[in-house]
Structures are given as C-alpha cells and as structure tokens.
C-alpha cells in the first residue's frame, strides 16, 4: 500500500510541475525539468517493478472465479 502511495505522490509532483510549465513557459528549465518531471516518472516505473505489487494473470483469474490461486494449475483461461 505504501508503494502505491509513493507512486501517486511521484506522479502528482510530475503533473503539478508540468501544469505550471504549461501555463508559464518562462519557467521551463532543463535543470528543473529532470528532477521534477523525468525523475518522479522514472521512480514510479521502478516502483511498479516491485515483485507482488501487480498481481499476475493467474491470481486475477482465480480472484474472478472466487477461489484462491492453485499453484499446480497452469491454465490461464
């Protein structure tokens, strides 16, 4: 849960910066763009790669069927 909150915060920082620079083009600066636009997005992508954060397809199908994941089953559909 904390990882998802971090992702939201990083993307929120990015959107605030991009909104400010869209309204006022004079604030666009390469020295500020990387830490406020590119870095939060990159960190969010890295956080999405944390194992177990995004469920795999078997878990989603098992949840939709209403039972737990069977480790022996390799059937996806």
N, C-alpha and C positions, 0 to 999 in steps of 0.2 A: 504494500500500500504506500509505503514511504517513497519507493522508487517512482511510482506513478505520480505522486505529488511533486517530486523533483522534476520530472519530465514536464509537467504542466507549468511549473514555475519558470523553467528554462524557455519554453515556447512562449510564455506570456511576456517575458523580458524581451524576446526577439520581436514579438508583434508590437509591443509598445515602441521600441526603437524604430521599427520600420514605419509605423504610423506617424511618428514625429518627423522622420526624414521625408516622408511623402508630402506632408503638409508644408514643411520648411526645407527646401532643397539646399539652403546655405549651411545646414547642419550636417550634411553628408561629408564624412571624412574617413579616409581609409584607416587611420589609426584608431578610430572609434568603431568602425563597421565590423572589424574582425572580432573584437571581444563582445560586442553587443548583438550581432546578428549571426555571424557564422559559428562562433564558439558555442552558444547555447543550443543551436540546432545540432551540431556535431555531438555534444554531450548527450542530448536527448536520444539520438540514434544509438550511441553506445549503451545507454541505459536500457533501451529496448532489447538489446542483445543479452541481457541478464538471463541466465537459464531459469526456466519456470515462470517467468513473468507473463509470457504469452503462451496460452495452452496449445498443445499440439492437436492435430486433427482428430486423433483417436479420442482424446478427452472431450472435445466438443461434441462428437457424435455420441459418445456414451452419456454425456450430460443431456443431450437432446432426447435420447431414448429413456432416460430416467434411471440409469443404473451406473454403478462405478465402472471405471476402466478395467478391462480384463487384460492383464499383461500377456496372456497366451494368445489373445486374438490379434491377428494382423489384418483382419478385414476392415476396410475403411468405409465401405458403403453398405 
